[in-house]
Amino acid sequence: MSMANLQRMAMQMQQAMERVKVELAQSHVDGSAGGGVVKAVVTGDNQLVSVTIDPSAVDPSDVDMLQDLIVAAVNDALRAAKELGETKMAAVTGGMRLPGM
């Protein structure tokens, strides 16, 4: 394989990775906790978009529980975003784990 071919392939992979980054930024994934009473939505590039709390989860005497549910829902959504990113990047890189990706 010639150096020109390697450079062309690297450039194509870089362009594909940039396309995937844009797709991830536009993708939304959900996470939930407490049987769905707290839901979080994040983008594929790990930006929190929204948190929805069912009124039944709001107990003024147990704010700690609500805070824990919010953290759990956000972490669940972030985990899903990470999995989505890994899946999309693996499609571009052929499963190779590249640093920083």
N, C-alpha and C positions, 0 to 999 in steps of 0.2 A: 504494500500500500504506500503510495507516494505521500510526501509531506503536504502537497496541495490537497489531496483527498482527506487527510487527517484534519487539516485546518477547516475544510468545508464541512466535515462532519461535526467538528467542535462548534462551529458557528451555527449549524442547524440545531444542535442540541441546546445551545444557549438561547436561541430564538424560541424554541419549544418550551424551555424552562420559564422564560419571561411570559409566554402566553399562559402557562399554567399558573404563574403567580397572579396574573390578572384574573383568571377564572376563579382562583381561590378567594381573592378579595371580594368577588361578586357572589360567592356561594355562602349560604347560610346553613348552619347545623344547629340542632336543638340539644339541650340537655335538661334533665329534670331531677327532682328529688322529692322525697316524701310522698311517693305515689302520684306525682304529677302536680302537687299543690304549688310547687315553685318550679318555674320553667325559665331557662335562659337561652338566648339565641346569640351565637357568635358567628363571625365571618370565618371563612376558611383560612384567613391570615390572622386569626386570633384577636379580633376586635369585638368587644361586647356590644351587641346591638340593642338588646332589650332583656328585661327581667319582668316576668309576670308572676304575681302572687295571688293565689286564690284567697279570698277573704276569710275562709275557714282556717287558714294557717296563721292568721293574725291573732295572737293572744297577748295582750299587754303585760300579762304577768309572766310570760315566757319568751321574752325577746331573744334570749340566747338561742333557743331552738330555731326561731325564724332565721337568725343570722347564719346558723349552721346549715340550714336548708338552702339558703342562697349560695353560700360557698360551695356546697355539694353540687348544686345545679350548674353553677358556672364552671366548676371543674369538670363535670360530666360533658358539658358542651365543648370545652377546650380539648378534652381527650378526643371527642368525635372530630373536631377540626384537625387535630394532629393526624389522626388516622386518614382523614380525607386527603390531607396534604401529602402524606407518605404514599398513598395509593396513586395519586395523580403524578407525583414526581417519579415513582417507580416505573410508570408507563413510559416516561420520557427517557429515563436513564437506563432502562433495561434491568432494573433492580439493583444497580450499583448504588452504594451509599456514598454520596459525594459530600465532602466537608461543607458545612454551611447551608445545606439544603434540607 
